[in-house]
Each structure stands twice: as C-alpha cells, then as structure tokens.
Amino acid sequence: MSNKKYPSVAYFCMEYGLESDFKIYAGGLGILAGDYLKGAKDMNVPITGIGLKWKQGYTDQVIGEDGKPYDSYHNYEYDFLEDTGIKVTVKIRNRYVVCKVWKTEKFGNNPLYLLDTDIEENNGEDRWITGQLYGWFKEERIAQEIVLGIGGVKLLRKLGLEVDVYHFNEGHAVLAALELIKEKMQNKYSFEDAWKKTREEVVFTTHTPIVQGNEAHDLEALEYMGAFNGLNKEQMIRLGGNPFNMTVAALRLSRKSNAVAQLHAKTANEMWKTTSNRSEIVGITNAIHVPTWIDSRVTNAFEKGDELLNVHNEIKKELIGFIEKRVGTRLNADKLLIGFSRRAAPYKRSDFIFRDLNIIEPLLKSGDVQVVFSGKAHPLDDTGKGIVSHLVNMMKKYPNSVVFLESYDMNIGRMLTRGADIWLNNPRRPLEASGTSGMKAAMNGVLNCSILDGWWPEACIDGVNGWQFGDGFESDDVKSVDEHDLKALYDVLINKVIPTYYNAKDKWENMMKKSIETTRNFFGTERMIEEYYKKLYTK
Ligand SMILES: *Cc1c(COP(=O)(O)O)cnc(C)c1O
C-alpha cells in the first residue's frame, strides 16, 4: 500500500452532520465527519464513510412554558437514501441481528454507508438499536457499537472494497478492530500476531480531553452483549483494561492516533501518558468544509477587496429576521451582536457572561450588548439542562437583548456563525479539544473573542484578527480559573470589543479582513485531509 499516493480509507463514526434536516448528528463530532466526507469528495480521494442510520437521531430539545428544556423525539424518514440491497448480520445478546445498509452521496460527499436495524427480521428490542443517537448508555450503547464496528467491517467485505486504512473517529468504533482481529485469527494467526497486523491498518482520532467523557464498559456487559467477538477476558483486558475503556483500546489497536488541535495533542499525550503500549498521538487540527459554512457573498467581497462591513450587515439583518421569526424578538442591527452556540456542557460555561450582573446588566439594558444563544444539553445531563434554563431566564429578564434559540442544529449554526458580529467562546481551558464553530465564524468575518483553547491559539493574533482573553491561564482550582477568566472576559469586552465596534469601524472592518485572510486556507478540510494522508494514512 505504501506506494499508493492515496491509500483507501474506511472511516467509522457514530454521527455525520451532512445537512441540517438529515438528523443523524448531534454536534461537533458529526459536523467534523460530515465536513470530512465532503472535503474527500472535493479532493477525489478514496475515502468511504461508515455510520448508523438513526431512526430518531439526537434529541430535538424544546423549551417548555416553564422555561426548561424538554427532549422530544420523532421518527424520521429520508426518501433520498439508496437501498444497497446489502444486509449484514451481527450477533448481539446471543441473537442474530440483521442490518440493512443504506447509502448516500447526496450532499456533495464521498459515499456514506449507514447500517439500520429497524427492519422486520429483527425483534422489537433489536429494531431500536439504531433508534436514538446517544440516547442510551451501557448495554444499548454497546449494541450500537457492535453494529457500527463489527457490522461496519462485515459491510466492507460485502461491498468488496479494498481498504488500506481503517480510521476510527472517536472510540465508539473500536469494536471494528475486534472484527479485524477475528478475521485474522480465522486465518490461523495467533491473537498476538492478529493484534499486531490489525494495528498496522488502524488509525484513531481521539476527542474529548475529559476522562469521564471517554467511554468505558464493564467486561461482564461486553461479554453478555457479544462484544468480545471471540476473544477471551484476558485478551480484552490487555486491549482496553478493566473496565474496558474504548479510548485506551483504540490507542492500543491503532498504529497512530491524532488529537484534533495542537494544544489538544499536548493535553491528550499528558492524559494518556500512563497508558502502556499505546500509539503515538500527533496533532492534526480540525477544519471545516468551506462551501458548507461560508457565505459566498463574504468570500466574493473578500476576494474582490470590496467593503466587508456592508455585506456583513446585510447578513446580520438576515439573522435578525430569522431570530424574530423564531422567538419574536427584534434585535437592533446597529448594536453589537454576540453569538454563542454550544452544547450545554458545564466546562463550556455557556452562561459565563452573566456571572456578574453588576457589570453586564447595564450593557444589556442599554442594548449596547446583545447576545444570541443556542445549544442543547445531553438528555440525561441535569446540570446542562440547568444551564439552558438559566439562559432562558436571562432572555426573559432582558427581553430586548438576550435571545435563546431552541433545537440547535446546522441551520442555526450556519445563521449564527455568519450573522453575529462577535463569536464568543469561553470554555475552561484546556477542555475544548478543538471547536469548529469559531472557524466558521472567522472565515465569515465574524470576529472571535475566545479563551486560548482548542484551535484558537493556532490562529489568534490578538487585536488583529480577533481577541483572546485569559492569557492561557490554567489551574486545578476551578473557582480561581473562573474568577480569572471572568475578569479577562469583561476586560476585553468593555475595553476592546465595544470601543472598536462603536468607535472604530475601519479597524473593525480591517480585523474582519484579517480574520478571513488568516484562516481561510489553513482551517479548510483540504489541509486537514492532506495532513491525515501525510501523518496518519501513509506509513
Ligand atoms: C459547527 C457546529 C458544531 C461544532 O461547534 P463547536 O465549536 O465544537 O461548538 C456543533 N454543532 C453544530 C450544529 C455546528 O454547526
């Protein structure tokens, strides 16, 4: 394979964000996977996606009369999916589960194959394996991972695709490696040799730098579900430990791994430094599919050297109209508009800007600062739901300047990352692995105002193409980090962002130009995929 310029790659991921209403994605991981398949198509490289066809997808989270988020699920059907006529069978809970295989290339993406258990051949319980994305834990999650990993490899065999590299995007797909080992053991290799050989063909992308975010399963549950796939307990422990950690296993089953930004590579190597026999983790910073996320009016104006602010203000007015339609609030197009949309996970601190009302309230009341939020909490995360409720409360308290948009999806993401003036990002460093919404903003000329976390340290030229705050401060003491960062946030907002916006429009426009200029090439999928080929796929 090493003499091929572009080895052929099978890419495994639980979710894909290809189009807003194609609800087989939850958030950043899926957006990355969707953008990657589109980028692969643009470059005409031999990459094939493997995923699951979710019946209900991720939660559609709506705000109730009481101001709290409620999960709501719908069965979705997609008439554009092609039935491949292929079926693969996996064994789960000692029962055969048949998976139907769909295919789509509809969104300018390389082929994506989706496994679906919701068919007549299966009993009621098994039909729900591909029911809800991230809806369940433990056994249901293991069942999903068996379908994705083991079912995915079986599918590749039925397709007759020649695969040089198996790329697991996140640890969810790691059971695919157990199927690769099994195939080799059936060909008379010992476990040791099969493991070694499998490692040669697997690469892995690690994501969350929070230990608890890296899924682990009890061995008993894995065995009961059939995830051992022919291996014994001792072999499983050697791969993933006890309990079996999906990320640890992926690190030991891959020849090379990558983290999703340079800072994340440091964090991830530190985090897994005591894990024996693991692959090296290199940094390959995430990227976005430019045509999907960047408004062509902005690109055209930038390329022609036209005035960017005029174009931006037109797009901002479209966002303001969109918001009015959704929630009835008419924001002021002449006032600063801050955008913030993120999963409501505590470390992302979505309600951070409201921490000191003595400081922020006068700005909200005068309307000099307007903020539009969106984001979902995980259905089982009560803390995250509390954060959403808090944002909704703030909208009720400051009805003219704070907005929360329910049911965050790609469409809302697209509107906000082009129509806001500022893109605010205030995670507790170093917990944001990469973040891609800021890249969308930056290339649309929406200025980032962000903690130096994830991708931003690689792009930020403070005061030139956006702003940083917090100076990269870190501490184990959460309270002191929060205090430090809050002070820094207010300082940059009040002493830099607001004066520039209201008193120095030329400078603002110049910063927009710099923002686009310094990000448009490096943070596009072509650079990322080339790096994957150079650093991961080619030996
Ligand atoms: C871009 C995008 C994300 C990823 O954004 P982060 O910066 O990681 O928060 C998540 N969800 C949607 C809908 C997006 O469009």
The ligand as an SDF file (V2000), in Angstrom:
LIG
                    3D

 15 15  0  0  0  0  0  0  0  0999 V2000
  -20.0710   23.7050   13.9100 C   0  0  0  0  0  0  0  0  0  0  0  0
  -21.0860   23.0330   14.7400 C   0  0  0  0  0  0  0  0  0  0  0  0
  -20.7160   22.3790   15.9180 C   0  0  0  0  0  0  0  0  0  0  0  0
  -19.3020   22.3580   16.4280 C   0  0  0  0  0  0  0  0  0  0  0  0
  -19.0740   23.5290   17.1130 O   0  0  0  0  0  0  0  0  0  0  0  0
  -18.1390   23.7130   18.3760 P   0  0  0  0  0  0  0  0  0  0  0  0
  -17.2830   24.8500   18.0500 O   0  0  0  0  0  0  0  0  0  0  0  0
  -17.3890   22.4530   18.5970 O   0  0  0  0  0  0  0  0  0  0  0  0
  -19.0920   24.0070   19.4880 O   0  0  0  0  0  0  0  0  0  0  0  0
  -21.7010   21.7360   16.6450 C   0  0  0  0  0  0  0  0  0  0  0  0
  -22.9810   21.7250   16.2520 N   0  0  0  0  0  0  0  0  0  0  0  0
  -23.3790   22.3600   15.1380 C   0  0  0  0  0  0  0  0  0  0  0  0
  -24.8220   22.3120   14.7510 C   0  0  0  0  0  0  0  0  0  0  0  0
  -22.4490   23.0270   14.3490 C   0  0  0  0  0  0  0  0  0  0  0  0
  -22.8660   23.6440   13.2300 O   0  0  0  0  0  0  0  0  0  0  0  0
  1  2  1  0
  2  3  1  0
  2 14  2  0
  3  4  1  0
  3 10  2  0
  4  5  1  0
  5  6  1  0
  6  7  2  0
  6  8  1  0
  6  9  1  0
 10 11  1  0
 11 12  2  0
 12 13  1  0
 12 14  1  0
 14 15  1  0
M  END
$$$$
